[in-house]
Amino acid sequence: MKKAFLSLFLAFVFNMNAQITTSPSPVLADQPATITFNKAGTPLAAYNGIIYAYVGVTVNGTQWQNIKGSPIWGNNIQPQMTQTAPGANTYTLSITPDLFTYFGVSPANSITQICIIFRSADATLQTSDAFIPVGAFQYNLSSPLLNSSSIINSGANQLITASNTNGVATYNLLANGVTINTATTSNYSFTDTNITVNKNYELRVTQGNTTFTARFSVIINPGTNSAAMPAGLVDGINYNPTDPTRATLVLNAPFKSFVYVAGSFNNWQPTSGFAMRRDSAPGSTRFFLELTGLTPGQIYAYQYWVCDVVNLPVGSPAIVKTADPFSTLVLSPFDDPEIQTLGVFPNLPAYSTIAPGQEREVTVLQTGPNNLFSYNWSSATTNFVKPKKKDLVFYEVLIRDFDATRTYQDLINRIDYFKNLKINAIKLMPVMEFEGNMSWGYNTVFHMALDKRYGPPVKLKEFVDLCHQNGIAVILDIALNHVFGRSPLERMWMLDSDNDGWANGTGPRTTTENPYVNQVALHSYNVGSDLNHFRETGPGGNLTNTYAIRTIQYWINEFKIDGYRWDLTKGFTNQCTSMDEGCTNGYRTDRVAKMKWYADNQWAADPLSLVIFEHLGTGGSAQEEVEWASYNRVGNQGGIMQWRKMTDPYANLLKGNATNLAAVTDPSDRMIGYAESHDEERVVYKALNEAGQTVGNLDKVLQRLPAMGSVLFMVPGPKMIWHFGALGWDDSLFLCSNGTVQFNDGCKLDTKPQPQWAENWLQNPARANVYNQWARQIDLRIREDVFENGQFAWNFSQVGRPRLDVWTSTSPTPSLSYVFVLTNFSDSTYNVPGGFPFTGNWVNLMDNTTLNVTNQNQNVSIEPGGYRIFGNQQSALDIVNNEFRSLALYPNPTSGSFTINGLVSKVDVYSVTGQLVKSFDSISTENYQFDVNDLNRGVYLVKIVDANNNTKTTKLIKE
């Protein structure tokens, strides 16, 4: 089977003849059936766990349709086989009440086979594909091939021949829905002559109560059809700015001969008028077609029929049907039925209704009023000021596993969870259209289309807007390194040696003509099909660059997102091989230049957009990180941030083992340090199951997590939390859907439960304590200047008791300018000389209590698993407008500017949600005019700072 639409990781396939029997035999589509599997002699012979059936049917001649449970490989929500007796080799699967109902196939269609694979729970053991015949008789279409599309010249003939296994049957041949020939015979033969239009054929073979339908088509070669393409058009849909009844489609298709557009606007039977024109400009490889007579607001769907009749590579299909590579919304026959059933995308057009009888994805087109995308952004988004890079605290979210319905609405409903944690950025794992409905999203196929499983586009916009209203930036994870099998970037130039409509499962998946995809990966970490970002010459130019730039600018412009985390940036090179990890981890000149160029194009859409690379460099590739961090950096402008993995050091800290945390940050302020991410085992699970003081003791681990936070969040530089780490998530990242744990990525991608909501962890004292203390630490980290501009130093001399010092001054000041953290990851009380930089009153910044220090080495006692954060002054978080109350702001309300009656050094203006919207520095005169003409009407908070760093906050009304 071509697992072109399965999960990111594919199981190893064994070749064998599965031992299968059925009752009844043969199986009939309108009756129940029982399948019996004997595992003896198969790869599952010694396996004693649950056996799952990956099972679908052959519908109208197309295998592996209507897969039961889920089309995603290995997610363990497919049917379980029933063992006939304890220890028996035989297992059964009951199909009731009949095949049509069980698989959700309309009785108007033909089921001719049950397609089945038996596999282990972890998907590492499996049988080969088996196909069980269905029906009292079988038919054979000998000419043309079943489900084939043939290219012919106008006026040519088409021979149709067929037979069956049970004697005389009735044959009814239809073309474009109209009967053109009938016969009652054992062996059928008919020639359709003088064909001048594209035809979709159906040959219906009936015997008794059973009817099978064979489908095939012919496409007329329209010949030369060129014209000058209008200026200003881009690849994909070009909506007419003045006439909503028109839209122009553009497809760049080097080496292709002609292209038809089939859609709901021509009943999926394109005439010669829907043959795209080839741009007549010298060297152009673009095709274009203007659609007219469209109804504004109506949702249409379309697909390209991409044809090649000149120098067709061996193994490459002459006709490929595919959606638009630049789709912003696609409909899928594989994924949409489940989405419709779940109701997570209201008013989603049904694929079977808008694209009846079609296969694979189709692109949605809607002119005029567009309710799927239209959203009125609030001023919080239009005026949003991104957090400074060094102040960022990210929260990484996999929407699939965040809450029960797995939608954007879940995130919207839980906004207080994020807001109260005090984070200022959320990073969503990929939301672009991926294969299947249950995925991490890295198996992307349409990079500009929103995956529908999480909800409609307006819901993502609502979530982004709500985040901005609460001072939270939104970052998207984007995987532009590769594509998967449904992608037009692969499909249009695919190799399909067995003519099943999918790219080859082994060996090269695409021809050397493909302008987007490398035939073989040119780095050592590849998944899917490796995109070629370096095809600087050849027909059409560098199409991947065009595709990538359009993608990154689209989400910024359309969804107002604040930046990207670029997945697997080590793969952006063409200088290595798939087996040469040393090359991939070396300094690659092409990669350095290309990623700078992509960052430039991201900043072209939004100069303050956050650019983050998942590089995890070593050796030469680490030097690339250093170079990127300083690229185009002027103050807080420019500069590329990098992922900084610290899972093992922080897990060792929790366990009370020796560790070094220094690498969690970097002098560049561009390394996003984290203890956990989606790719590493949970630190709590490691602490519970690996050698150390905390094995099997969840209470002790939860007690220590706040202390871990103190030496994570208090360190200058951006940081990240993986979802529910703030509640002490203790299940393994490799937890399987059946409750077992399988390492080596076995169940890493499985859906996870949500005990944090089902068990109300926020009301669990131990877990809530982690959440609340982390929230306080994050708030301090973001709000206090000392963490933004301070120097810092570590002390790891005492195992399990690291110390962190952060300061902007080493002598007493009237503001918070020195903070140090003491920790105790041990089972005994830690009595330690405080090492106070100077004597006087020091404040415990977690509870606001004061300690009178008369000796710099005054003793501090820290309980087991505890910590202290001391500051030389109280945090501004706890100071309530009690400084220099005589200062006043006027006029208030104001329509354009205001004045403060006194000498001040700095004034910051914040939105009511806490976002800094305007700042005035180095104010040297009294009665200074603070210009706020550019601010929208509303209520603001003005923070006033005098020469002694005294602060006062007051309200301002802008009329």
N, C-alpha and C positions, 0 to 999 in steps of 0.2 A: 504493500500500500504506500502511496505517496503521502507522507505525513507533512504535507505542505502547510497545513493549518493546525499543527499540533503545538505543544509547548516548546519552550526555549531549548530544553535539553531532551535529546532523543535517546531511547533505549537501544541497546545492541540487539540486533535481530538475528535469531537463529533460523536456519533452514531445516524444515522437517515436514513430514506429512502428518497433520493432526488426525487423531483417531476420533472421529465424530460419527454419531448415528442420530437419526431423528425419528420422532413419532408424531404424526404419521410419516410415511415415506412413500411418495414424495410429499414435501410440505406444500400446503395450499395457502394462498395469501388471505383467503376469507375464513380461515379456520385457526384454532389454537394449535400450538406445536410445542414439543419438548425437545431440546437439544441435549445430548449426552456426550460428554468429553471424557476420554480416558487419557490420563496424563502419562501413563507408562510409555517409555520410549521417546518422550518429548523433553525439551529443556526444563520442564516443570516436574520431572519425575521425582526428584529428591526434595522438592519444595513442599512444605507442610503448612504454609500460611494461607491467607485468603486468596482465591483465584478470581480475578475480575475478567469480565467479557467486554472487550472493546468491540461493539457490534452495531452494524448498520445494515442497509439494504441497497440493492441495485434497483434504481427507479428509472424506468424508461431507458434502460441501457447504460446508465451512469452509475458506477460502483461507489460504495461508501457514502451513500446519502442518508440523511435523517439518523445520524449516529445517536444511539440511546444514552441518555444521561448527560453527556457532554462530549464535544469533539476534541477536547484538550487531553492530550496523552498523559496518563499516569496520575490524574488528580483524584482517583478513588471515589468518584461519585457516579461511576458507571455500574452496570449490574454485577452483583456478586453471584458466583456459582454456588450451588448447594451441594455439599458432599453427601453422597448417597448413604454412607455409613462411616463411623469413626475409623480412620486409617485407610479407607477405601481409595482406590485410584480414580474412581469415576465421580463426576460432578455433573449436575444438571442445571439447565436454565429453562424456565417455563415462559412461554410467550402467549399471553392471553389478552383480550378474548379472541383476537385475530391479528395477523401481521399488520394490516392497514391501521388499526387502532393503536397497537402497541408502539409502532414506529411513527405514528402521526402522518401517514401518507393518505392522500385522498384516493378513494376507490376508483376515481376516474383515471388514475395512473397505473402503470404496470410494475409489479414487483417480480423480478425474475431470479433474484439470489438473496440469500442472507450472507453478509460479509462479516467475518468474525476473526478476532485474534484473542487468545487466552494469555493472560500475563499475571505476574506476581504483584504484590501490593506496592513494592518499591519500583516496579516497572523495569527492573534489570533483567528479568527472565521473561521470555515470551515465545509463543509459537509464530510461525509465519502466517501470512494471510490465508484464510480458507474461505471458499465460496460454495455455499450450499444451494443447490437448485431449488427453485420454487415454481410450482405449477404442475398440472397433469401432463403437460407437454411443453417442449421448448422450441424456440424458433431460431433461425440463423439468417442474418442479413449478410449476404455474400458480396453484394455490390450496391452502393458504395459501402465504406466502413460505417459501422454504427456510430452515431454522434459526430460524424465527420462533417467538415465543411470543405467543399471543393471550389477552386477558382476556375471559371470557364470564360471563354470569349462569348460575347453576345451572339446569339443564333446557334450555339452549340447544343448537343443532345446530352441526355443523362440516362444511362441504363440502370434499372433497379431490378435486382434479383434476390429472391429469398426462398427459404424452405422451412419445414417444421418436422418434428420427430414423430408425428402421430397421424399422418395421412392427410386427407382433404381438409382444408380450412378456408375460411373466407378472408380475402385480402382486400383492404380498402386503402387506397393511396390518396392522400390529401396534399395539396400544395398551397401554402399561405391560408390554410383553414378551409379550402374548398376541395371536394372530391374530384379527382381527375381520372381515376380508373378503379374498377373493382373486378375481382375474379374469384372463383371458387376452384381451388386446385391444391395439389400437394407441393408443387414447385412453381413459384411465381416469377414472372419476367415481364417487364414493361419498359419502354423507352419513351421518355418525355422529350419531345423534339422542339427545336427552334426556341430555345429559352432566351428571353431578352431582359428578364428582370430577376432580381435576387429572389430565391425561393427557399422557404423552410418546409421541408417535407415531413409527413407522418405516414408510416405504413402500419396500419392496424391489422393484426392477425388474430382471428377469432375462431375458436373451436368450442362448441358448447357454451358454458357460462364463463369461459376464460378468454380474456383479450389481452394481448401484448401489443405495445406500441414502440416502434422503432423510429428514431428521429435522425435526420441528417439534413444538410442544406447545400445549396450551390450559390456562389457569389460571382456576379458578373465583373470582369475586369473593365473598369470604365475608361481605360486608356489614358492618354495625356490630358491632364485637367489642371492647368497652371494659370496663375494670375498674380499680380502684385498684391502682396498683403498690405492692408492699411497700416499706416504708421501708428506706433504707440501701443500695439497689442502685446500682451504677455502670454506665456504658456498657461493653459487652463481656461477658465471662464472669464470672458471680458463682458461685463454688463454694460449696456448702452446707457450713458449718463442722462440722456434726454428722452429716450424712447423705451419704456419698459416692456414693449412687445418684442424686443430684439436682444440677442446676445450672440457674441462671436466666440467660438471655440478654437483654441490653438493647441496643436500637438507637435512637438519636435521629435521626429522619428527617423534618424539617420538609417540608411540602407533599406528603407521600406519603400514599396512600390506605390501603394495607394491605401487610403483609409476611408471607411464608411463610418457614419455616425448613426447608430441605432438607438431609439429611445421611445419613451412613452408618447412623445409628440408625433411619431410616425408608426406607432403600433409595433415597434421593434422589427419592422420590415422595410428597411431603407431602400428607397428608389435611387435612381441615378442622381437626383437632386440633392441627395444627402452624401454623395461622395465628396470628401474634403478636397479643396484645391491646394495644389502645391505652390508655395511661394516662389515666384519667378526670379527673385533676387539672386544674383550669382552666389553659388555656394550654400544657399539656404537649404535647410532640411526640414523646414516647418510646413505643416499642413494647417489650413484654416477653413472654417465654415461659419457663415452667419445664419443663425436661426431666426426666423421671422414668424409673426402671427402668434406669439406666446401670450398667454393670459397673465397679467400682473398678479402676483401673489399665489398663483397656482404652483404646486410642487411637481416638478418633472424629474425624470431619471434618464440617464443615457449611458452609453458604453461605446468604446471605439472598437471597430473591427479592423485590425492592423494586418495588412496583407503584403506578401513578398513573393514576387515571381521572377526576380533577377538574382542569379548567383546565390540561391538559397543554401545556407550551410547545411551539411548533412546532419540530420537529427533535429533540425529546427522546423517547427510547424509553419506552413505557408500562411495560416490564418490564426491570429491570436485575438481573443475577445477580452477586453480589459477596461476597467474604469480609468478615469483621468488621473495621471500622476499627481496633479495639483488639486485634487478634490479637497473640499473643506467639510464635506459630509458624504459618507457612502452608505449604501444599503447592502446588506450581506445575506445571502440565502443560508449561510452557515450559522451566523450569530443572532440574527434578528428575531427568529421565532421565540427564542428564550427571552429576549428583551421585551418583546410584545407581551408575553405571558406575565412577566414580572411587573409590567406597568411602570418601569423606571424612566421611560422616555415618552411622555404623553404626546399624542398626535403624531407619532412616528409612522410614516407611510409603510404599509405592509409590502414587503418585497414581492410576495405572490400576487398582489393586486396591481402594483405599479409596474412590475417587470415579469408578467406571467410567462412561464416557459423558458426564462433566461437562466444563465448559470453565472456564478461568481459575482463579484461586487459591481455595483453600478453607482454612478455619481449623481448627487442631488443638485438640481438647478432650480432656482426660484428668483424671478425678476420682481421688481416693485416691492411692495410690502413683504417683509421677511420676518415672520414671527418666530422662526427658529433661532435667529441670531440677534434680533433687535433688543436693545437694553438701554435704559436711560441711566448713565453713570452719575453718581453723586459727586458733589464738589470734593469729597474726601479723596476720590480717585483722581479727578482732574487736577487737584492741587497737591497730590501726594508727594511727600518728601521722603526719599528712601533713607533708611538708617545708614550711618557711616559704616564703611566696611569693617573697621576694627571693632565696632560695637555690635555686630550681628550675632544673634543667637538663633540658629535655625531649629526648626522642628521638622523632621523628615516623616512624611506620611505616605503609606500605601493605602489608597482609598478602599481597595478591595477588602482589606482586613481591619479597617478602622471601626466600623460599626455594622449592625446586622443587615441593613439593606444595601450597603456597599455603594453609596451614592454621594454626590456633592451635597445633597440635602442633609445627610448625616453630619457633614462638616459644618454646615450652616447651623444646624440645631445645637452643635456642641461648641459654638464659638467661645463661650465662656471658659471652656476647658483650656483653650489656647490663651485667651486673654488673661485669665487669672494666673497662668504660669509665667506671665510677663515676657514671653518670647517676642521677638520683633520681626521674625521671618518664618514662613512655612515653605518647605520644599516638597512638592508633590512628585512622587514617582510617575513615570510616563503616563500621560493621558491621551496620547495620540493613538489613532486607530491601530489596534494590535489584533493578532490572530486569536480567535476564541473570546470568551467572555470572562474567564478567570485567569488572569495573567499578571505578572509584575509589570508588563508593558514594554519590556525591552525588545520583544519580537514585533517591532513596529512594521507596518506595511504602507500606511498613508500618513506622512509626517505632518500634513497641514489639516488633517481631519480629526475631529474630536471622537474618541471612542465612546459609543453610545451607552455602554453598560452602566456608566456612572451618572448618566443623566444628560439632558439637552444642553446646548451651548449657553443658553441664557442662565442656567443654574451655575455653571462655572463662573460666568460673569458676576452673578449675584454674590458668589462666595468671594471672589477677588475684591469686589466692592466692599463687602462686609469686613474683610480683613483690613483694607485700607482705612475704613472708618474706625478701626481699633488699633491703628498704628502698626499694622503687620504687613510686611512685604510678602509677595508671593513669587516663588521661584519654580520653574518647570524643569524637570529632568528630561533631557532630550538625547535620543540615541541616533545620531546621524552617521554612525560608523558603518552601519549595515542595514539590510532589509531582509524580509522573509518572503516566502514563496508566493503569497497573494499579491505582492507589490508589482505594479506595472513596470517599475524599473528593472525587475528581473524578467517578468513574463513576456514583455514585447520581444526580447531576444533570447528566450529560453531554449534549452535543449530538452526535447521531450521524446526520447527514443522509443518509448512504448505507446505513444499517442494517447495517453490517458488525460491530457489536458493540464498536467503539472510538470514542472521542471524535474529532471532526473534526480533520483534519490541518492545515487552514488556517482562519483566522478564530477566533472564540471557540470554546473547547472545552467550555464549560459554560454553563448557563442562569443568568439573574440570580437565580433562586431559591436557588442554591447557598450555604449558610451558611458554607462553609469556604473557597471559592476565588473570587478576583476574576476577572471575565470577561476583563479586560485587566490586565496588570501595572501596578502603581502605583509603580514605581521603574525605574531604567535598567539594572539588571544582571540581569534576570530570566532564568531557565531553567526549563523545566517549566511548571507551573501555579502562579501566585502565590497563596500562602495569605493570607487576609484575617484579620489579628489584631485588627481594629478594628470588628467587627460587634457593636456594643454593644446594638442593639435588633433586634427581629424574632423570629419564632417560634424557640423553642429557646434563645435567648440567644446568647452568644459561644461557639460550639462549638469554634472553633479554640483559644481559650484553654484550655478544658477538655482538649482533645486534647494540647496542648503540655505542660501541667502534669503530666498523667498520664504522659506520655512521660518527662519529665526526672526525675520521682520514681521511676518504675519501674526504670530502670537503676541508680540509686543503691541502692534497696532490694533489688532482686533480684540484682544482679551486684556490689555493693559497690564500684562505681567511685568515683573520687575527684574527679571534676569533668567539665566539658564545655568543648570549644572550639566555640563557636557560629559556624557557617559563615554568611558573607555577611550580617552584621547590618545593613548599609546597606539591605537589602531590607525591613526591618521598619518600613515606613511606608506610609501610604495618602494621602500628601500630594502625590505627584508623578505624572509620566507616564513611560511607557517610553522616551520620547525626550529627557527633560529631565535630563541628567546633572548640571547645575548645581544643580537642586533636590535631587536625590538626595544630592549631596555637601554640601549646606547643613545648617544646624542644624535638625533636624526635631523639633518638640516631642512629637509622638505617639510617635516612635521612642525618644526619651530616656526618657519615662515608661514605655512598655511594656517596655523591656529592663530597667529597674530592677525592675519588677514581676515579671518572669520570674526575675531574680536572687534576689529575695526568696523566690519559691516554690522555687527550687533550694536555697537555704539553709534553707528550712523542712524539707526532707528530710534535710539534713546541714548544720549551721551552719558547718562548715569546708570545705564543698565548693568546689572551685576553679572560678570563673566566668571564662571567657576569651572575648573577642569578636574575631572576624576583621573588623575595621572598616576599618583602613588609612585613617584619616580625613585629609581635606584641608579647609582652610577651616573652615566651620561644623561639619562632621562631626568634625574634629580636636578642636574644643572639647567635643564630646560625649564623646570619650575622656577628656579631663581631668575632666569631671564624673563619669563612671562610675568612674574610678580612685579617687576619694575617697569614693564612695558607701558609706554605712553602714560606714565604716572606723574601727575602734577598735583601735589597735595592729596586730596581725596578723589581726584579725577583719575580715570584709567586704572591700570593695575589689574592683573588677572589673579583671582584667588584659586587655591588648590585644596583638594581633599587631603587631610592628614590623619591617617589611621593610627589609633592608640589603644586598640582593644586589649591586647595582652598586658601592657603596662598597667592599665587601670584594673583589669581583672586580678592581676597579682597584688595590687594595692588592697583591693577588697579582701583578698585571702590572707593579708598580713605578710606577704612575701616581699623579698627585695625587689625594688622596681626603680625606674627612672622615668619621670614624666616630662622631662625638659623639652622633648620634641613636639609636645602638644601645641606649641606656638612657635613663632619665628619672628626675627626682627623686622621682616618685611610687613608684618601685620596682614599677610595674605594667605596664611595657612589656616584652614578651618579644622581645628582639632576636634576629635570626637572619640568617645569611649565605645560607642556602638553605632553601626549603620546597618542597612539592609543586607550587607554582604558578610558581616562577621557574627560569630556566635554571641549570644547575649552574655553580658558580663555577670549577671546574677546566676545564670545557669552554669557558667564556668566556675564561679565561686562555690556553688553548691556541689559540683561534681569533680573538681580537680583538687590536687593536693594543696592543703593549706589549713587555716584555722576554722574555716567556715563550711566544711563539707557537711551536707545534709542539714544545715541549720539556717533556715530561711529567716527566722527572727533576727539572728545575728547579722545576716547580710543586709536586711532592710535597715537595721540600726546603723550600719556603716555607710549606707548610700548617701546620706546628707553630707558626711565628711568627705566622701569621694567628690561630690559636687563642689565642695569648697576649694578643692585643688584642681578643678576643671574650669568652673565659670569665673573664678577670681583671677585667672591668668589672662593678661592682656591678649587681644587678638580674637577673631571670630571663632565661634564654637557651634556644635550641633548636637541635638538629641534625636535618637531613633525612637519611633513612636511607642509610647507607654513605658519607656525607660524611666520616666519621672514617677511612675507608680510601681517600680520594681518588678517589671515583667520577668517572670522566672521560668517560663517554658523555653525549650530549645528553639533556635531558629530553624532547626531541622525536624521539627515536630510534624508527623504525618497526619493526614486526615483521620486515620483510624486510631490515633492516640499513641502510636509507637514513635520512636526516634530513629531516623536513618541518616547517618552522616554521609560525607562525600557528595553533597548536593542531592542525595536521594529524595528527600522530601522538602528541600529548601523552598521550593516554589508552591508547595501545597497551601491551600487556604488555611487560615488559623482561626481559632475561636476568639471570642471577645469577652473573657471573664471580667475585664475591667469595668464593663457596664453591667453584665449579668449579675456579678457579685458585688456591684456598687463599691469599687475599690476606693473611691474618694471619701467614703464613710468608714473605711477600715483605718483605725488609728495609725498602725505602723506604715501603711502605704501612703495615707494622707500626709503623714509627717514628712516623708520624702518629698512629695509634691510641694508642700507648703514651704519647706526649707529651701528647696531648689528655686522656687519662685522668688523668695526673698534674695537669694544669692544672685539670680539673674537680674533682678531689679537693681540691686546695688551695682552690678557689673555694667549695666547699660547706662545708668543715670549719673554715676559719679565720675568726675573728670580724672581722678587719680588712675582709674583703670584704663581710660582712653589714652592718656598721655604719659603715664608713669613708666619708670624703669622697674625691672623686677629681678629677683634672684631666688634660686632654689637651694635647699639644703636637704640632701638625701642621706646624711651620715648615719642617721638612726633608722634601722630597718623598720618599716611599718609606721614611721612617724615623720613623714616629709614636712618641711616647712617652706612657706612661700612668703616673700616680702615684695610689696609693690609700693612705689613712692614717687612723688614729684618733688619732695623736699625731705631732707634728713634732719631738719631742725623744726621746732614748734612753729605752727602757723595757725591762724584763726579758722582755716578751712580744712576739710579732710584731705590730707596730703600724704599720709603714711598709713598703710594697712599691712598687717601680716597675719598669716594663717598658721595655726598649730594643729596637728592632727594626731590621732592615736588609734591606729589600726592594729590593736592588740587586745588581749583578753585581760589585761591588768591596768590599773590606774597609772597614769603617766604624770609624774611630778617632775616638771621641767623648769629650769631657769627661763624666764620669759624672753630674755634678750630684747627688751624694749629699747628702741633707739634713743629715747630720752625719757626723763621722769615727768610726772604730772598726771593728769586725769586721762585715762584711756577708756574707750567705749567698746563694749562688746556689740558689734554691729548687727548681730542676729537678734538680740533681745533688748538692746538700748540701755543695758545696765552700765554703770561706771565703775572703773577700778582705779583707785588712787595709787599710783606707782611712785614709790620713794627710792627704789633701787632698780637700776636697769636689769639686773638679774633676778628680780623679784620672782618668787616661785609661782607657777601656774599648775593647777591640778586638773587633769583632763580624764574623764571617765573612759572605760573601755569602749572603743568604737566612736568616740566623741571628737569634737574639734572646737576651736575658738577662732573667730575672726575679730581682731582688735584694730581699732582705728584711733588716730590721735584726736579726732573730733566726731561729734554726732553726725550721722548721715543727713543730707538735705532731705531725704525721704521722710524724716521724722521731725523736721522743723516746719512749723506751721506759721507762716506769715507773721513772725514776731520781731522782725528786724526793721529798723528805721521806719516805723509806722508813719512818721510825719511826711514821708515822700508821697506825692499824689500825682496822678496821671490825669491830664485834661487836654482838650474837651473829651468827654465820655458820656454819650456816644460821640463818634467822629465819622466824618464822611471821607476824610482824606489823610490827615496826619494828627499826631498828638505830641504833647510836650510833658516832661516830668520836671517838677519844681525842685531841682537840686542837681548836684553833680553826680553822674553815674558813669560807670566804666563799660557796662555791657547791658544790652537789652535783647531778650529773646522772646519771640511771639510764637505761641503754640496753638494748634487747634484744640478743641475741647476733648479730642480723643488722644491728645498727648503728642501729636506730630509737630516737630519744629518746622514752621512755615516761613519764618523770616528772622534774621539775626543782624544786630547792629553792634559792631566792635569799635574799640579805640575812640570813644566819645570824649572829646577834649573840652567842650564848652557846655555851660549851663543853658537851659531853655532850648536844647537841641530839638529840631523838628524831625520826628520819626515818621517817615512817609509810608503809609499803608494803602495807597491808592490801588495797588495791584491785588489786594486781597478781596475775596468775595464777601458779600454781606454775611453777618453772623456774629457769634460770640467767640472770643479768643481769650487765652490766658497769657499775660505778659509777665515774664520773669525779669526783675530788675536787680542788677548787681552793682554795688558801689566799689570804691577804691579799696576797701578793706575786705572785699569778698563777702560782705553781708548781702543777703538776698531777701527779696520781697516779691510775692506773686499776687497779681490783681487781675480782675476781669476787664476786658475791653469789648465794647460793642461797636462793630463796624456797620455803618448804615449804607 
